[in-house]
Amino acid sequence: MQSCLFVISRAPSAIAKSVVCAFEPRQDDRAPAPDDGPLGLDIAQCREFEDALAKGLAERGARVLLLGMAYKANVDDPRESPAFKIGRIAGNEGIDVVYHDPLMEGYPGNVENLDKAVEGSDCLILVTDHDVFRKLDPSRLLMRHKNLIDTRNMLDHEEWREAGFTVRVLGDGSGP
């Protein structure tokens, strides 16, 4: 049986590797099924996610904004957050990583001003499902490339598409 680790080794971009490696199911999610990879993501989800990331971020030097540093929604606690794993792996591959979490005021590495955090980004990756992120206005985000990866399936994807974003959702089954 294949696993996510096998799929990761074929990933065409460092970002894809970093996100798929780092993303683990939340405590309140279902237990992994027997056909799931080691992180609770099945093979199709791993491929779908890495394809989505690779599409917009294949080149080195891409800039990614990770939305959310906390380990779960609506808290200011970063312990065991997948955001740091994603950032570390991507950074090691030459990707410029920026963090923004409005609930983590004063935390080292957090760019508290959203406009500054998003400036020049190639992709937004929603990592933590804070309620405040539902209120983001995608039409006002000034990015170099408009890509969104919603790992929590919580945003209004049609609104983001209307604002010119390419939207990918982890695990929604839509494929590339």
VMD Tcl script that draws the C-alpha trace (Angstrom):
set ca {
  {0.00 0.00 0.00}
  {1.29 3.47 -0.89}
  {1.53 6.17 1.73}
  {1.75 9.94 1.78}
  {5.50 9.61 2.29}
  {5.81 7.94 -1.11}
  {3.72 10.64 -2.71}
  {5.81 13.33 -1.02}
  {8.97 11.94 -2.57}
  {7.42 12.58 -6.01}
  {6.25 16.09 -5.18}
  {7.37 18.64 -7.80}
  {7.69 21.53 -5.36}
  {9.18 22.16 -1.96}
  {5.94 23.75 -0.80}
  {3.96 20.64 -1.61}
  {6.42 18.54 0.34}
  {6.34 20.87 3.29}
  {2.56 21.12 3.56}
  {1.82 17.45 3.06}
  {4.60 16.49 5.50}
  {3.40 18.91 8.14}
  {-0.35 18.64 7.96}
  {-1.70 16.24 10.54}
  {-5.34 15.64 11.50}
  {-6.68 17.68 14.38}
  {-7.52 15.99 17.66}
  {-11.25 16.26 16.92}
  {-11.00 14.73 13.44}
  {-11.77 11.13 12.69}
  {-9.12 8.49 13.32}
  {-7.13 7.56 10.20}
  {-8.70 4.78 8.15}
  {-6.64 1.70 7.19}
  {-6.09 3.05 3.66}
  {-4.94 6.47 4.85}
  {-1.34 7.54 4.72}
  {0.63 8.06 7.93}
  {-0.74 11.58 8.42}
  {-4.40 10.67 8.07}
  {-4.55 11.87 4.46}
  {-5.37 9.32 1.80}
  {-3.25 9.07 -1.32}
  {-5.70 11.01 -3.49}
  {-5.72 13.89 -1.00}
  {-1.92 13.97 -0.91}
  {-1.67 14.07 -4.70}
  {-4.43 16.64 -5.01}
  {-2.76 18.93 -2.50}
  {0.73 18.67 -3.92}
  {-0.59 19.24 -7.46}
  {-2.42 22.36 -6.32}
  {0.66 23.74 -4.65}
  {3.01 22.86 -7.45}
  {0.82 24.58 -10.04}
  {1.40 28.05 -8.64}
  {4.69 27.63 -6.82}
  {7.02 25.48 -8.86}
  {9.81 28.03 -8.93}
  {12.29 28.60 -6.11}
  {11.95 31.92 -4.38}
  {8.18 31.84 -4.19}
  {6.66 33.64 -1.22}
  {3.98 31.93 0.82}
  {1.80 33.43 3.53}
  {0.65 30.99 6.18}
  {-2.59 32.16 7.75}
  {-2.67 30.94 11.32}
  {0.08 29.98 13.74}
  {-2.09 28.50 16.47}
  {-2.64 24.77 16.67}
  {-6.42 25.10 16.59}
  {-9.12 27.65 15.87}
  {-9.66 30.75 17.96}
  {-6.81 30.26 20.43}
  {-3.42 31.93 20.75}
  {-1.47 28.75 21.50}
  {1.11 27.69 18.88}
  {2.13 24.31 20.34}
  {2.24 21.52 17.77}
  {0.95 23.80 15.02}
  {1.52 22.46 11.50}
  {2.34 26.02 10.40}
  {5.84 25.82 11.86}
  {6.57 22.48 10.22}
  {5.41 23.84 6.88}
  {7.50 26.98 7.31}
  {10.66 25.16 8.36}
  {10.61 22.69 5.49}
  {9.69 25.31 2.89}
  {12.34 27.69 4.20}
  {14.98 24.98 3.91}
  {14.04 24.71 0.23}
  {14.52 28.43 -0.43}
  {10.88 29.43 -0.15}
  {10.20 32.74 1.59}
  {7.64 32.03 4.33}
  {5.58 34.67 6.11}
  {3.26 34.03 9.06}
  {0.14 35.97 9.98}
  {-2.07 35.19 12.95}
  {-4.18 38.00 14.41}
  {-4.57 36.10 17.68}
  {-0.82 35.70 18.24}
  {0.04 39.34 18.94}
  {3.67 39.85 19.88}
  {4.69 36.30 18.96}
  {8.14 36.16 17.27}
  {7.85 35.85 13.50}
  {4.23 36.90 13.32}
  {3.60 39.74 10.86}
  {0.64 41.34 12.58}
  {-0.30 43.72 9.76}
  {-2.12 41.66 7.12}
  {-1.35 44.10 4.30}
  {2.39 43.83 5.00}
  {2.19 40.06 5.40}
  {0.38 39.50 2.09}
  {2.50 41.92 0.03}
  {4.35 40.09 -2.73}
  {2.96 36.66 -1.82}
  {2.37 33.97 -4.38}
  {0.06 31.85 -2.28}
  {-2.01 32.00 0.89}
  {-2.26 28.78 2.84}
  {-5.01 28.74 5.44}
  {-3.59 26.58 8.22}
  {-5.68 27.53 11.25}
  {-9.44 27.99 11.02}
  {-9.82 31.15 13.09}
  {-13.25 32.74 12.71}
  {-11.59 36.07 11.85}
  {-10.28 34.58 8.57}
  {-13.86 34.11 7.33}
  {-14.11 37.92 7.24}
  {-11.10 38.44 4.94}
  {-11.92 40.41 1.81}
  {-9.97 38.69 -0.98}
  {-10.50 41.60 -3.38}
  {-8.29 43.86 -1.25}
  {-5.34 41.48 -0.91}
  {-2.45 42.73 -3.06}
  {-0.51 39.62 -4.03}
  {1.98 38.81 -6.76}
  {0.01 35.66 -7.70}
  {-3.49 34.92 -6.41}
  {-3.45 31.36 -5.11}
  {-5.32 30.06 -2.08}
  {-4.97 26.68 -0.41}
  {-7.74 26.21 2.14}
  {-6.67 23.30 4.35}
  {-9.76 23.67 6.54}
  {-12.47 24.09 3.89}
  {-13.91 27.07 5.71}
  {-13.72 30.02 3.33}
  {-16.26 31.15 0.75}
  {-14.46 29.74 -2.26}
  {-16.75 31.35 -4.80}
  {-16.00 34.80 -3.34}
  {-12.25 34.11 -3.59}
  {-12.59 32.90 -7.18}
  {-14.57 36.01 -8.10}
  {-11.66 38.06 -6.73}
  {-9.33 36.30 -9.18}
  {-7.90 33.58 -6.95}
  {-7.12 30.05 -7.96}
  {-8.62 28.11 -5.05}
  {-7.67 24.64 -3.91}
  {-9.25 22.88 -0.96}
  {-7.53 20.05 0.86}
  {-9.64 16.92 0.72}
  {-12.68 18.22 -1.15}
  {-12.30 15.60 -3.87}
  {-12.32 18.06 -6.76}
  {-8.87 17.05 -8.01}
  {-6.60 19.19 -10.17}
}
mol new
graphics top color blue
foreach p $ca { graphics top sphere $p radius 0.5 }
foreach p [lrange $ca 0 end-1] q [lrange $ca 1 end] { graphics top cylinder $p $q radius 0.2 }
display resetview
